[in-house]
Amino acid sequence: MKTKNLIAVIAAAFLSSCTPQKEVAGDVSFSREDFQTTKELSNPQEIAIDSLLNPAGFRVMNDSVLVVVNQPNCEFLLELYSLNTLQPLAQLITKGNGPGEMFSCALGLHSNASDNFYLQDSNSKTCYIVDLKTLLNSRRFVPDEQFRYSSEVLPTSDLCLLDDNRYIGYHMWYLDDKQFSKVDSPLGYYQKGEDSGKGMDDFPFFVASVNGARLFKNPQTQELWTADMHRDAIRIYNDSLKQIRELVGPDHFSPEYTRRQIDAPVAFVTFADECDYHAYTDYYITDKHIYLVYEGNKHFDMKNLSPVEIFKLDFDGNLLCNYKPDRYVYSISINKKEDTLYCASRSSVMEPPVILKYKL
């Protein structure tokens, strides 16, 4: 069984246990009381669009265009809407492996800094760089660039695009536990269009369901940030991908792992003791600030999604504000004035999401 198929088969298994976070020299340990301000967010405005297909998530670009990624069962995987009129601007990408087609479509759009963003088809291991103005003018999916990315890269984590030849990816076989992972670092430089050729037989354990991080770059420096999906740890790396700083908190949980027997070509690693750790699940960056969606759950209930927190930091790691929405939100966007939050929300994974607008 190929790696991409294995991910779909085993993505539902998340179990974990809890031990205190160890203090390491040079690390910053923080709590909720360390934020400069805390603000409750309530009574959002709903942005209702009747013509939406079956959305998985939303992003707002240039404070004016709503970019919608649909579920794979839709006729079109990508839609663009005017945020002012709520009317459709374009419907793009049908399902298939021909020109302008994908089998899956993940959206890499976490900033208002430019008109460029990327789309990822995990089935074909292909990344597409696209330009918003080009899409709106042509009403066709014509990417500026596309390349195959390595099968070693975790498809649920973001790619960090660097130049014409390279990108940084999160290693799918890395786990911060020497018992289950022989990979030394979570991050690596990769050449576009190249693959290591390594397959599942080259790694002793499958760990992709318990690892991963939100990966992004400081827009003013070469530093890389990772916000862990399953541990409340934020790590900062220099341009040699050496970790130079870590911010740990606010709940200080650290998962333990166990080997689980399933019908698969390699052993499968899950969390131990029937916990389910969800930490940093989304992010959005501006030229000065980072907004991190933090779930902080040890027992994730898909049928009853709990309210999240959104941490605002600057790129020096200062804890500026802890926003507390009154419900579960994800797929966030921040406008250029940084006084408005757009997000997707739902109370259960079985429900379709709604688009909300909060005043910050």
C-alpha contacts under 8 A as a table, 3 or more apart, distances in Angstrom:
res1	aa1	res2	aa2	distance
1	M	5	N	6.60
1	M	6	L	6.62
1	M	264	A	7.93
1	M	265	P	7.26
2	K	5	N	5.49
2	K	6	L	6.36
2	K	200	M	7.84
3	T	6	L	5.04
3	T	7	I	6.39
3	T	151	S	7.86
3	T	199	G	7.61
3	T	200	M	6.85
4	K	7	I	5.46
4	K	8	A	7.04
4	K	122	S	7.24
4	K	123	N	6.43
5	N	8	A	5.48
5	N	9	V	6.58
6	L	9	V	5.10
6	L	10	I	6.32
6	L	264	A	7.80
7	I	10	I	5.54
7	I	11	A	5.68
7	I	208	A	7.60
7	I	209	S	7.84
8	A	11	A	5.52
9	V	12	A	7.82
10	I	13	A	6.11
10	I	209	S	7.57
11	A	14	F	7.99
11	A	209	S	6.01
13	A	209	S	7.27
13	A	270	T	6.87
14	F	209	S	7.01
14	F	210	V	7.03
14	F	270	T	5.94
14	F	271	F	6.00
14	F	274	E	7.95
14	F	275	C	7.52
14	F	276	D	5.40
14	F	277	Y	7.61
15	L	270	T	5.79
15	L	271	F	4.01
15	L	272	A	5.48
15	L	273	D	6.52
15	L	274	E	4.46
15	L	275	C	4.62
15	L	276	D	4.66
15	L	277	Y	7.49
16	S	255	P	5.80
16	S	256	E	6.20
16	S	257	Y	6.68
16	S	270	T	7.09
16	S	271	F	3.46
16	S	272	A	4.02
16	S	273	D	5.30
16	S	274	E	5.23
16	S	275	C	3.81
16	S	276	D	5.11
16	S	277	Y	6.45
16	S	298	K	7.51
17	S	254	S	7.79
17	S	255	P	5.37
17	S	256	E	5.51
17	S	257	Y	7.70
17	S	271	F	6.50
17	S	272	A	5.06
17	S	273	D	4.98
17	S	274	E	6.74
17	S	275	C	5.33
17	S	276	D	7.84
18	C	253	F	5.86
18	C	254	S	5.68
18	C	255	P	5.39
18	C	256	E	6.74
18	C	275	C	7.92
19	T	253	F	6.21
19	T	254	S	5.60
19	T	255	P	6.94
19	T	256	E	7.73
20	P	252	H	6.19
20	P	253	F	5.81
20	P	254	S	6.42
21	Q	252	H	5.01
21	Q	253	F	5.75
21	Q	254	S	5.78
23	E	27	D	7.07
23	E	29	S	7.54
24	V	27	D	5.58
26	G	245	R	6.86
26	G	246	E	7.63
27	D	245	R	6.14
27	D	246	E	4.96
27	D	247	L	6.01
27	D	248	V	7.24
28	V	245	R	7.92
28	V	246	E	6.17
28	V	247	L	4.72
28	V	248	V	6.09
29	S	247	L	5.94
29	S	248	V	4.82
29	S	249	G	5.89
29	S	250	P	7.74
30	F	33	E	7.99
30	F	34	D	6.20
30	F	247	L	7.24
30	F	248	V	6.24
30	F	249	G	5.04
30	F	250	P	5.57
31	S	34	D	5.52
31	S	35	F	7.78
31	S	249	G	5.81
31	S	250	P	4.28
31	S	251	D	7.14
32	R	35	F	5.90
32	R	250	P	5.87
32	R	322	N	7.57
33	E	36	Q	7.96
34	D	319	L	6.85
35	F	38	T	6.89
35	F	319	L	4.86
35	F	320	L	5.48
35	F	321	C	5.50
35	F	322	N	6.37
36	Q	319	L	6.43
36	Q	320	L	5.07
36	Q	321	C	5.84
37	T	320	L	6.42
37	T	321	C	4.76
37	T	322	N	6.45
38	T	321	C	5.46
38	T	322	N	4.68
38	T	323	Y	5.91
38	T	324	K	7.56
39	K	321	C	7.26
39	K	322	N	6.30
39	K	323	Y	4.91
39	K	324	K	6.13
40	E	323	Y	5.92
40	E	324	K	4.73
40	E	325	P	6.07
40	E	326	D	7.38
41	L	44	P	7.72
41	L	323	Y	6.66
41	L	324	K	5.59
41	L	325	P	4.39
41	L	326	D	6.01
41	L	358	Y	6.89
41	L	359	K	7.61
41	L	360	L	7.41
42	S	325	P	6.09
42	S	326	D	5.38
42	S	358	Y	7.42
43	N	358	Y	7.62
44	P	356	L	6.00
44	P	357	K	5.41
44	P	358	Y	4.86
44	P	359	K	7.56
45	Q	356	L	5.64
45	Q	357	K	5.05
45	Q	358	Y	6.62
46	E	354	V	7.18
46	E	355	I	5.81
46	E	356	L	4.56
46	E	357	K	6.27
47	I	354	V	7.50
47	I	355	I	5.29
47	I	356	L	5.88
47	I	357	K	7.19
48	A	354	V	7.46
48	A	355	I	6.98
49	I	52	L	6.03
49	I	86	L	6.39
52	L	55	P	6.94
53	L	70	N	6.85
53	L	74	C	6.65
54	N	70	N	5.32
54	N	71	Q	5.73
54	N	74	C	6.56
54	N	352	P	7.25
55	P	58	F	7.58
55	P	68	V	6.41
55	P	69	V	5.74
55	P	70	N	4.04
55	P	71	Q	5.84
55	P	352	P	7.24
55	P	353	P	7.08
56	A	68	V	7.61
56	A	69	V	5.69
56	A	70	N	5.08
56	A	71	Q	5.54
56	A	352	P	7.99
56	A	353	P	7.31
57	G	68	V	6.03
57	G	69	V	5.52
57	G	70	N	7.12
57	G	330	Y	7.96
57	G	331	S	5.77
57	G	344	A	6.39
57	G	353	P	7.65
58	F	66	L	6.73
58	F	67	V	5.64
58	F	68	V	4.70
58	F	69	V	6.44
58	F	331	S	5.90
58	F	332	I	7.60
58	F	343	C	7.03
58	F	344	A	6.44
58	F	355	I	7.61
59	R	66	L	5.84
59	R	67	V	5.13
59	R	68	V	6.69
59	R	109	L	6.98
59	R	110	H	7.89
59	R	331	S	6.57
59	R	332	I	6.65
59	R	333	S	5.76
59	R	342	Y	7.69
59	R	343	C	7.57
60	V	63	D	6.02
60	V	64	S	6.84
60	V	65	V	5.63
60	V	66	L	4.66
60	V	67	V	6.04
60	V	333	S	5.82
60	V	334	I	7.79
60	V	335	N	7.86
60	V	342	Y	7.27
61	M	64	S	6.12
61	M	65	V	5.18
61	M	66	L	6.46
61	M	67	V	7.24
61	M	111	S	7.94
61	M	112	N	5.89
61	M	115	D	7.56
62	N	65	V	6.51
62	N	112	N	6.01
62	N	115	D	7.77
62	N	335	N	7.61
62	N	336	K	7.65
63	D	83	L	7.63
63	D	335	N	5.63
63	D	336	K	7.04
64	S	82	S	6.11
64	S	83	L	4.95
64	S	84	N	6.51
65	V	80	L	6.64
65	V	81	Y	5.70
65	V	82	S	4.91
65	V	83	L	5.27
66	L	80	L	5.69
66	L	81	Y	4.98
66	L	82	S	6.16
66	L	83	L	5.78
67	V	78	L	7.37
67	V	79	E	6.06
67	V	80	L	4.86
67	V	81	Y	6.65
68	V	78	L	5.75
68	V	79	E	5.02
68	V	80	L	6.18
68	V	81	Y	7.90
69	V	77	L	5.76
69	V	78	L	4.84
69	V	79	E	6.57
69	V	105	C	7.10
69	V	106	A	7.21
69	V	107	L	6.84
70	N	74	C	6.47
70	N	76	F	7.14
70	N	77	L	4.78
70	N	78	L	6.09
70	N	79	E	7.72
70	N	105	C	7.96
71	Q	74	C	5.94
71	Q	77	L	6.67
72	P	77	L	6.55
72	P	95	K	7.47
72	P	103	F	6.96
72	P	104	S	5.97
72	P	105	C	7.63
74	C	77	L	6.23
75	E	94	T	5.87
75	E	95	K	7.07
76	F	79	E	7.14
76	F	91	Q	6.08
76	F	92	L	5.61
76	F	93	I	5.41
76	F	94	T	4.90
76	F	95	K	7.30
77	L	91	Q	7.88
77	L	92	L	6.52
77	L	93	I	5.41
77	L	94	T	6.19
77	L	95	K	7.42
77	L	104	S	7.79
77	L	105	C	6.54
78	L	91	Q	6.02
78	L	92	L	5.12
78	L	93	I	6.01
78	L	105	C	7.87
79	E	88	P	7.41
79	E	89	L	7.60
79	E	90	A	5.73
79	E	91	Q	4.54
79	E	92	L	6.10
80	L	88	P	5.99
80	L	89	L	5.22
80	L	90	A	5.14
80	L	91	Q	6.55
81	Y	86	L	5.88
81	Y	87	Q	5.54
81	Y	88	P	4.33
81	Y	89	L	5.04
81	Y	90	A	7.15
82	S	85	T	5.51
82	S	86	L	5.04
82	S	87	Q	5.56
82	S	88	P	6.43
82	S	89	L	6.46
83	L	86	L	5.21
83	L	87	Q	7.82
88	P	91	Q	7.65
89	L	136	L	6.92
89	L	139	R	7.94
90	A	135	L	7.84
90	A	136	L	6.84
90	A	139	R	5.63
90	A	140	R	7.99
91	Q	139	R	7.49
92	L	100	G	7.73
92	L	139	R	7.45
92	L	140	R	6.38
92	L	141	F	6.03
93	I	100	G	5.37
93	I	101	E	4.97
93	I	102	M	6.56
93	I	141	F	6.51
94	T	100	G	6.92
94	T	101	E	4.89
94	T	102	M	6.51
95	K	101	E	5.29
95	K	102	M	5.10
95	K	103	F	5.18
95	K	104	S	7.70
96	G	101	E	4.97
96	G	102	M	5.16
96	G	103	F	5.51
97	N	101	E	5.47
97	N	102	M	5.69
97	N	103	F	6.94
98	G	101	E	5.32
98	G	102	M	7.66
100	G	140	R	7.78
100	G	141	F	5.47
100	G	142	V	7.15
102	M	105	C	6.62
102	M	121	D	6.26
103	F	121	D	6.68
103	F	123	N	6.39
103	F	124	S	7.88
104	S	120	Q	7.63
104	S	121	D	5.04
104	S	122	S	6.40
104	S	123	N	6.50
105	C	119	L	6.30
105	C	120	Q	5.58
105	C	121	D	5.09
105	C	122	S	7.53
106	A	119	L	5.57
106	A	120	Q	4.97
106	A	121	D	6.53
106	A	122	S	7.91
107	L	117	F	7.89
107	L	118	Y	6.35
107	L	119	L	4.84
107	L	120	Q	6.51
108	G	117	F	6.01
108	G	118	Y	4.98
108	G	119	L	5.73
108	G	120	Q	7.38
108	G	158	D	6.87
109	L	117	F	5.37
109	L	118	Y	6.74
110	H	283	Y	6.62
110	H	284	Y	4.66
110	H	285	I	6.24
110	H	333	S	7.20
111	S	114	S	7.49
111	S	284	Y	5.79
111	S	285	I	5.23
111	S	286	T	6.03
111	S	333	S	7.62
112	N	115	D	7.69
112	N	285	I	7.79
112	N	286	T	6.66
112	N	334	I	7.83
112	N	335	N	7.40
112	N	336	K	6.87
113	A	286	T	6.92
113	A	287	D	7.24
114	S	117	F	7.98
115	D	131	D	5.56
115	D	132	L	5.27
115	D	133	K	6.95
116	N	129	I	6.99
116	N	130	V	5.68
116	N	131	D	4.52
116	N	132	L	6.27
117	F	129	I	5.99
117	F	130	V	5.67
117	F	131	D	6.58
117	F	132	L	7.80
118	Y	127	C	6.71
118	Y	128	Y	5.39
118	Y	129	I	4.45
118	Y	130	V	5.81
119	L	127	C	5.79
119	L	128	Y	5.12
119	L	129	I	6.63
119	L	130	V	7.63
120	Q	125	K	7.36
120	Q	126	T	5.92
120	Q	127	C	4.60
120	Q	128	Y	6.34
121	D	124	S	5.74
121	D	125	K	5.76
121	D	126	T	5.31
121	D	127	C	6.48
122	S	125	K	4.74
122	S	126	T	6.73
122	S	155	P	6.07
123	N	126	T	7.89
124	S	148	R	7.75
125	K	148	R	5.55
125	K	149	Y	5.57
125	K	150	S	7.16
125	K	151	S	7.00
126	T	146	Q	6.83
126	T	147	F	5.62
126	T	148	R	4.39
126	T	149	Y	5.95
127	C	146	Q	5.53
127	C	147	F	5.49
127	C	148	R	6.24
127	C	149	Y	6.83
128	Y	143	P	6.00
128	Y	144	D	7.59
128	Y	145	E	5.85
128	Y	146	Q	4.33
128	Y	147	F	6.78
129	I	143	P	5.64
129	I	144	D	5.64
129	I	145	E	5.07
129	I	146	Q	6.05
130	V	134	T	7.72
130	V	135	L	7.64
130	V	142	V	7.32
130	V	143	P	4.65
130	V	144	D	5.40
130	V	145	E	7.11
131	D	134	T	5.33
131	D	135	L	6.37
131	D	143	P	7.26
131	D	144	D	6.97
132	L	135	L	5.16
132	L	136	L	6.23
133	K	136	L	5.13
133	K	137	N	6.04
134	T	137	N	5.19
134	T	138	S	6.00
134	T	139	R	7.93
134	T	142	V	7.64
135	L	138	S	5.47
135	L	139	R	5.33
135	L	140	R	6.01
135	L	141	F	6.31
135	L	142	V	7.11
136	L	139	R	5.37
138	S	141	F	7.92
143	P	146	Q	6.74
147	F	192	K	5.93
147	F	193	G	5.39
148	R	192	K	6.34
148	R	193	G	4.53
148	R	194	E	7.11
149	Y	153	V	7.36
149	Y	190	Y	8.00
149	Y	191	Q	7.98
149	Y	192	K	6.04
149	Y	193	G	5.83
149	Y	194	E	6.80
149	Y	195	D	7.06
150	S	153	V	5.59
150	S	190	Y	7.43
150	S	193	G	7.50
150	S	194	E	6.35
150	S	195	D	4.67
150	S	196	S	6.99
151	S	154	L	7.78
151	S	195	D	6.57
151	S	196	S	7.80
152	E	171	H	5.73
152	E	172	M	5.50
152	E	173	W	7.10
152	E	195	D	7.85
152	E	196	S	7.63
152	E	198	K	7.67
153	V	169	G	5.59
153	V	170	Y	5.48
153	V	171	H	4.86
153	V	172	M	5.16
154	L	157	S	5.66
154	L	169	G	7.36
154	L	170	Y	5.66
154	L	171	H	5.70
154	L	172	M	4.14
154	L	173	W	7.95
154	L	208	A	7.00
154	L	212	G	7.20
155	P	158	D	7.29
155	P	172	M	7.81
156	T	212	G	7.31
157	S	169	G	7.79
157	S	170	Y	6.52
157	S	212	G	6.05
157	S	213	A	5.96
157	S	214	R	5.94
157	S	215	L	6.81
158	D	169	G	7.10
158	D	170	Y	7.63
158	D	214	R	6.34
158	D	215	L	5.60
158	D	216	F	7.59
159	L	167	Y	6.79
159	L	168	I	6.00
159	L	169	G	5.16
159	L	170	Y	7.55
159	L	215	L	7.10
160	C	167	Y	5.54
160	C	168	I	4.94
160	C	169	G	6.44
160	C	215	L	6.94
160	C	216	F	6.28
160	C	217	K	7.16
161	L	166	R	6.87
161	L	167	Y	4.48
161	L	168	I	6.49
162	L	165	N	7.73
162	L	166	R	5.67
162	L	167	Y	5.05
162	L	168	I	7.32
163	D	166	R	5.59
163	D	167	Y	7.08
165	N	191	Q	5.72
165	N	192	K	5.52
166	R	189	Y	6.72
166	R	190	Y	5.58
166	R	191	Q	4.67
166	R	192	K	5.62
167	Y	189	Y	5.93
167	Y	190	Y	5.46
167	Y	191	Q	6.60
167	Y	192	K	6.94
168	I	187	L	6.68
168	I	188	G	5.57
168	I	189	Y	4.70
168	I	190	Y	5.98
169	G	187	L	5.77
169	G	188	G	5.76
169	G	189	Y	6.76
169	G	190	Y	7.10
170	Y	186	P	5.42
170	Y	187	L	4.80
170	Y	188	G	6.71
170	Y	212	G	7.06
170	Y	213	A	7.60
170	Y	215	L	7.80
171	H	174	Y	5.48
171	H	185	S	7.68
171	H	186	P	5.17
171	H	187	L	5.99
171	H	188	G	7.02
172	M	207	V	7.27
172	M	208	A	5.56
172	M	211	N	7.76
172	M	212	G	7.63
173	W	181	S	6.78
173	W	183	V	6.71
173	W	203	F	7.23
173	W	205	F	7.64
173	W	206	F	6.56
173	W	207	V	5.94
173	W	208	A	6.49
174	Y	181	S	5.75
174	Y	182	K	7.33
174	Y	183	V	5.20
174	Y	184	D	7.30
174	Y	185	S	6.80
174	Y	186	P	5.51
174	Y	207	V	7.13
174	Y	208	A	7.98
174	Y	211	N	7.29
175	L	178	K	7.52
175	L	180	F	6.91
175	L	181	S	5.41
175	L	183	V	7.49
175	L	186	P	7.49
175	L	207	V	6.65
175	L	210	V	7.94
175	L	211	N	6.08
176	D	181	S	7.30
177	D	180	F	5.80
177	D	181	S	6.09
178	K	181	S	5.17
178	K	182	K	6.31
179	Q	182	K	7.96
180	F	204	P	7.39
180	F	205	F	6.10
180	F	207	V	7.81
180	F	269	V	7.60
181	S	203	F	8.00
181	S	204	P	7.55
181	S	205	F	6.98
181	S	207	V	7.99
182	K	203	F	7.86
183	V	186	P	7.53
185	S	188	G	7.31
187	L	241	L	6.77
188	G	241	L	7.33
190	Y	194	E	7.57
191	Q	194	E	5.58
195	D	198	K	7.95
198	K	201	D	7.75
198	K	202	D	6.03
199	G	202	D	5.62
199	G	203	F	7.55
200	M	203	F	5.64
200	M	204	P	7.91
200	M	265	P	7.56
200	M	266	V	6.96
201	D	204	P	7.25
201	D	265	P	7.95
201	D	266	V	7.44
203	F	206	F	7.47
203	F	266	V	7.96
204	P	266	V	6.50
204	P	267	A	6.87
205	F	266	V	5.82
205	F	267	A	4.97
205	F	268	F	5.81
205	F	269	V	6.57
206	F	209	S	7.94
206	F	266	V	6.37
206	F	267	A	6.13
206	F	268	F	4.94
206	F	269	V	6.05
207	V	210	V	5.70
207	V	211	N	6.35
207	V	268	F	6.59
207	V	269	V	5.35
207	V	270	T	7.39
208	A	211	N	5.40
208	A	212	G	7.10
209	S	269	V	7.76
209	S	270	T	7.11
210	V	230	H	6.91
210	V	269	V	7.41
210	V	270	T	6.23
210	V	271	F	6.89
211	N	228	D	7.85
211	N	229	M	6.99
211	N	230	H	6.75
212	G	228	D	6.22
212	G	229	M	5.63
212	G	230	H	7.46
213	A	226	T	5.61
213	A	227	A	5.20
213	A	228	D	4.11
213	A	229	M	4.89
213	A	230	H	7.92
213	A	280	Y	7.55
214	R	225	W	7.94
214	R	226	T	5.38
214	R	227	A	4.99
214	R	228	D	6.33
214	R	229	M	6.85
214	R	280	Y	7.21
214	R	281	T	7.21
214	R	282	D	6.79
214	R	283	Y	7.20
215	L	224	L	7.26
215	L	225	W	5.83
215	L	226	T	4.66
215	L	227	A	6.74
216	F	224	L	5.96
216	F	225	W	5.39
216	F	226	T	6.63
217	K	221	T	7.80
217	K	222	Q	6.87
217	K	223	E	5.99
217	K	224	L	4.60
217	K	225	W	5.94
218	N	221	T	5.44
218	N	222	Q	6.43
218	N	223	E	5.57
218	N	224	L	6.28
218	N	225	W	7.24
218	N	315	F	6.77
219	P	222	Q	7.69
219	P	287	D	6.38
220	Q	287	D	7.69
222	Q	238	N	6.55
222	Q	239	D	5.53
223	E	236	I	6.66
223	E	237	Y	5.56
223	E	238	N	4.74
223	E	239	D	5.92
224	L	236	I	5.63
224	L	237	Y	4.98
224	L	238	N	6.33
224	L	239	D	7.26
224	L	241	L	7.57
225	W	234	I	7.06
225	W	235	R	5.77
225	W	236	I	4.61
225	W	237	Y	6.38
226	T	234	I	5.65
226	T	235	R	5.23
226	T	236	I	6.50
227	A	232	D	7.64
227	A	233	A	6.19
227	A	234	I	4.49
227	A	235	R	6.58
227	A	280	Y	5.86
228	D	231	R	5.37
228	D	232	D	6.36
228	D	233	A	5.70
228	D	234	I	6.30
228	D	279	A	6.59
228	D	280	Y	5.78
229	M	232	D	7.75
229	M	278	H	6.02
229	M	279	A	4.93
229	M	280	Y	4.74
229	M	281	T	5.74
230	H	255	P	7.72
230	H	277	Y	5.14
230	H	278	H	4.83
230	H	279	A	4.83
230	H	280	Y	7.07
231	R	252	H	7.97
231	R	253	F	6.44
231	R	254	S	5.97
231	R	255	P	7.11
231	R	277	Y	7.16
231	R	278	H	7.31
231	R	279	A	5.59
231	R	280	Y	7.77
232	D	248	V	5.96
232	D	249	G	5.37
232	D	250	P	6.83
232	D	251	D	6.81
232	D	252	H	6.35
232	D	253	F	6.69
232	D	254	S	7.89
232	D	279	A	5.52
232	D	280	Y	7.01
232	D	296	G	7.38
233	A	246	E	6.84
233	A	247	L	5.75
233	A	248	V	4.52
233	A	249	G	6.38
234	I	246	E	5.60
234	I	247	L	4.99
234	I	248	V	6.36
235	R	243	Q	6.80
235	R	244	I	7.77
235	R	245	R	5.88
235	R	246	E	4.43
235	R	247	L	6.40
236	I	243	Q	5.72
236	I	244	I	5.81
236	I	245	R	5.15
236	I	246	E	6.21
237	Y	240	S	7.52
237	Y	241	L	5.13
237	Y	242	K	5.14
237	Y	243	Q	4.23
237	Y	244	I	5.40
237	Y	245	R	7.12
238	N	241	L	5.19
238	N	242	K	5.56
238	N	243	Q	6.61
238	N	244	I	6.63
239	D	242	K	7.40
243	Q	246	E	7.80
247	L	317	G	7.82
248	V	252	H	6.55
249	G	252	H	5.03
251	D	296	G	7.15
255	P	271	F	6.64
255	P	272	A	7.62
255	P	277	Y	7.38
256	E	271	F	5.94
256	E	272	A	5.71
257	Y	269	V	6.58
257	Y	270	T	5.67
257	Y	271	F	4.45
257	Y	272	A	4.94
258	T	269	V	5.68
258	T	270	T	5.60
258	T	271	F	6.02
258	T	272	A	5.39
259	R	267	A	6.70
259	R	268	F	5.91
259	R	269	V	4.67
259	R	270	T	6.46
260	R	267	A	6.73
260	R	268	F	5.29
260	R	269	V	5.73
260	R	270	T	6.51
261	Q	267	A	6.46
261	Q	268	F	6.57
262	I	267	A	7.30
262	I	268	F	6.89
264	A	267	A	6.98
264	A	268	F	7.77
271	F	274	E	7.05
271	F	275	C	6.85
271	F	276	D	7.04
272	A	275	C	6.79
275	C	298	K	5.39
275	C	299	H	5.34
276	D	297	N	7.07
276	D	298	K	4.73
276	D	299	H	4.66
276	D	300	F	5.58
277	Y	296	G	7.30
277	Y	297	N	5.59
277	Y	298	K	4.42
277	Y	299	H	6.60
277	Y	300	F	7.01
278	H	281	T	7.24
278	H	294	Y	7.99
278	H	295	E	5.85
278	H	296	G	5.74
278	H	297	N	5.21
278	H	298	K	6.59
278	H	300	F	7.01
279	A	294	Y	5.42
279	A	295	E	5.16
279	A	296	G	4.82
279	A	297	N	6.78
280	Y	283	Y	7.94
280	Y	292	L	6.56
280	Y	293	V	5.65
280	Y	294	Y	4.56
280	Y	295	E	6.41
280	Y	296	G	7.67
281	T	292	L	7.65
281	T	293	V	5.67
281	T	294	Y	6.21
281	T	295	E	7.02
281	T	330	Y	7.60
282	D	292	L	5.98
282	D	293	V	5.03
282	D	294	Y	7.63
282	D	330	Y	6.50
282	D	331	S	6.49
282	D	332	I	7.24
283	Y	290	I	7.16
283	Y	291	Y	5.43
283	Y	292	L	4.46
283	Y	293	V	5.92
283	Y	331	S	7.89
283	Y	332	I	6.94
284	Y	290	I	6.06
284	Y	291	Y	5.16
284	Y	292	L	6.75
284	Y	332	I	6.64
284	Y	333	S	6.14
284	Y	334	I	7.00
285	I	288	K	7.62
285	I	289	H	5.77
285	I	290	I	4.55
285	I	291	Y	6.11
286	T	289	H	5.21
286	T	290	I	6.53
286	T	334	I	7.91
286	T	336	K	7.60
288	K	314	D	6.01
288	K	315	F	6.76
289	H	312	K	6.72
289	H	313	L	5.66
289	H	314	D	4.49
289	H	315	F	6.39
290	I	311	F	7.80
290	I	312	K	5.60
290	I	313	L	5.16
290	I	314	D	6.00
290	I	315	F	7.18
291	Y	310	I	6.25
291	Y	311	F	5.52
291	Y	312	K	4.66
291	Y	313	L	6.63
292	L	310	I	5.30
292	L	311	F	5.06
292	L	312	K	6.60
293	V	308	V	6.84
293	V	309	E	5.93
293	V	310	I	4.54
293	V	311	F	6.58
293	V	330	Y	7.07
294	Y	308	V	5.87
294	Y	309	E	5.18
294	Y	310	I	5.90
294	Y	311	F	7.17
295	E	306	S	7.94
295	E	307	P	7.58
295	E	308	V	4.89
295	E	309	E	6.47
296	G	308	V	7.71
297	N	300	F	5.82
300	F	305	L	7.61
301	D	304	N	5.38
301	D	305	L	6.04
302	M	305	L	5.96
302	M	348	S	5.82
302	M	349	V	5.62
303	K	347	S	7.27
303	K	348	S	4.54
303	K	349	V	6.25
303	K	350	M	7.11
304	N	347	S	5.86
304	N	348	S	5.33
305	L	328	Y	5.97
305	L	346	R	7.59
305	L	347	S	5.09
305	L	348	S	5.58
305	L	349	V	7.76
306	S	327	R	6.50
306	S	328	Y	5.47
306	S	347	S	7.51
307	P	324	K	7.71
307	P	325	P	6.49
307	P	326	D	5.94
307	P	327	R	4.06
307	P	328	Y	4.11
307	P	329	V	7.18
308	V	324	K	6.64
308	V	325	P	6.53
308	V	327	R	6.71
308	V	328	Y	5.42
308	V	329	V	6.65
309	E	322	N	6.65
309	E	323	Y	5.75
309	E	324	K	4.79
309	E	325	P	6.51
310	I	322	N	5.85
310	I	323	Y	4.98
310	I	324	K	6.42
310	I	325	P	7.82
311	F	319	L	7.51
311	F	320	L	7.70
311	F	321	C	6.01
311	F	322	N	4.78
311	F	323	Y	6.29
312	K	319	L	6.47
312	K	320	L	5.49
312	K	321	C	5.06
312	K	322	N	6.33
312	K	323	Y	7.68
313	L	316	D	7.89
313	L	317	G	5.89
313	L	318	N	5.46
313	L	319	L	4.89
313	L	320	L	5.30
313	L	321	C	7.18
314	D	317	G	5.49
314	D	318	N	5.55
314	D	319	L	7.20
314	D	320	L	7.24
315	F	318	N	7.35
325	P	328	Y	7.36
325	P	329	V	7.63
327	R	345	S	7.41
327	R	346	R	7.95
327	R	347	S	7.53
328	Y	345	S	5.80
328	Y	346	R	6.36
328	Y	347	S	6.48
329	V	332	I	7.54
329	V	343	C	6.16
329	V	344	A	5.57
329	V	345	S	4.42
329	V	346	R	7.01
330	Y	343	C	5.87
330	Y	344	A	5.31
330	Y	345	S	6.28
331	S	343	C	5.46
331	S	344	A	5.59
332	I	341	L	6.90
332	I	342	Y	5.63
332	I	343	C	4.28
332	I	344	A	6.82
333	S	341	L	5.90
333	S	342	Y	5.02
333	S	343	C	6.24
334	I	338	E	5.81
334	I	339	D	7.57
334	I	340	T	5.90
334	I	341	L	4.90
334	I	342	Y	6.29
335	N	338	E	5.18
335	N	339	D	6.74
335	N	340	T	5.67
335	N	341	L	6.81
335	N	342	Y	7.96
336	K	339	D	7.93
337	K	340	T	7.59
338	E	341	L	7.70
338	E	360	L	7.48
339	D	359	K	6.00
339	D	360	L	4.86
340	T	357	K	6.87
340	T	358	Y	5.72
340	T	359	K	4.74
340	T	360	L	5.36
341	L	357	K	5.67
341	L	358	Y	5.00
341	L	359	K	6.33
341	L	360	L	6.57
342	Y	355	I	7.17
342	Y	356	L	5.72
342	Y	357	K	4.64
342	Y	358	Y	6.48
343	C	355	I	5.83
343	C	356	L	5.39
343	C	357	K	6.63
344	A	353	P	5.84
344	A	354	V	5.56
344	A	355	I	4.79
344	A	356	L	6.18
345	S	353	P	5.25
345	S	354	V	5.40
345	S	355	I	6.51
345	S	356	L	7.01
346	R	349	V	7.09
346	R	351	E	6.39
346	R	352	P	6.83
346	R	353	P	5.01
346	R	354	V	6.52
347	S	351	E	7.15
348	S	351	E	5.47
349	V	352	P	7.59
